[in-house]
Amino acid sequence: MSKYLDYFNKKRIAIPGGGGFVGSHLKDILEKETDAELFIPRTCDGIDFRRFEDCQRFFAVTKPSIVINCAANQGGIAYHRGKQADLVWDNTLMNMFLMRAAMEAGVEKFVNLVPGCSYPGYLKNEEMNEEDFWNGKLHDSIFSYGFPRKASTVYGQALWKQYGFVSIHLVLANMYGPREHFNPDQSKALAGLMRKIYEAKLSGTPTVEVWGTGRPIRDWMYGKDGAEGVLRATSLHQSVDPLNIATGLGISIKDLAETIKMVSEYEGELIFDGTKPDGALHKTFGIHHMKEILNWVPTTSLEDGIRSTWEWLLKNYHPTMK
């Protein structure tokens, strides 16, 4: 067992939103490597974290010492169109209610997972460092998800200053891997490209359309690596200030699409549609603080991660899945 995982032994850990992609990888590590007691709410339990009383009831029953907050209403750029107000409302309520209820329940540490779109969307520098977190407005294409998650870091700061409540706020790079969302309504760029190529191969379609110019740069982190980074930070990080969890490496959407095409052995042509939105042009994360605090960097190469994800998709996905 890795030494950092000793921190979780004998602890009660609640993971709101833990039935999703990130939560599933956290669950894998904690179940296999620790004797922590996990509490992961299911949709069928009828819990709605947009209701404060549901958050209070969940913590009253589970009595966790650690909460890792994965709860979110989110998806790719296309998912956000026509849902902007709902996204602000849902994510603001969940973030605030969960953190407040955890504080009232005596939780020792609240781990808040924050998306990279909470960074300013128009930074002049290509690398997003923690010092840049407040240096500008969010990108218009995804502000309605980024803002409420950014606001949750403010609430964490406020709870610390007023009540001494301990929370950490981990800003994650784009994550991908087995169990990713591949349905077109919610998938992000990597999974969306993979699904399109999979369906093109299945149907014999000679071209695949890729949204945008292909120029935007993104930092992609394999799901298992991201979960390890979150757990290492939970064990080792103490400051309420945001901390990046990322690879620090950027790849253009064009090169990403070409890599997926190569791994999948798709022989058709990729067509880039410049009339579709690109989003922010540069989203690569600085990882100096992460390396210093965690003494760690993600280890899965992008090609290996895409290959593993493609193999999972072949075994588990069908175009009719939602």
TAURJO-V106827 format. One line per field, one symbol per residue. psi: psi as a letter, one per 20 degrees, with the letter a starting at -180 (. if undefined). A space follows every 50 residues. Layout:
psi: ???
This chain:
psi: pqhhihhipjqpppnpjiiagghhhgggghhhirkqpqooqqhiijpoji phhhgggghhghlqhppoojpqoraaghhhpjjghggggghggggggggg hgghikphppooppqhiiqqikqhqipoqhiihjlrqqphijhighghhg hhhghggghghhikpoqqoooqrpqraqjqpiqhhiqagghggggghghg ghikpiqppppaiihqpqopppghgggggghghghhpiqiqqpporhjpq qqhghghhgggghikpjaqpopniiqqhaqhpmpppjghghggilqqqip qgggghgggghgghhiqqhiq.
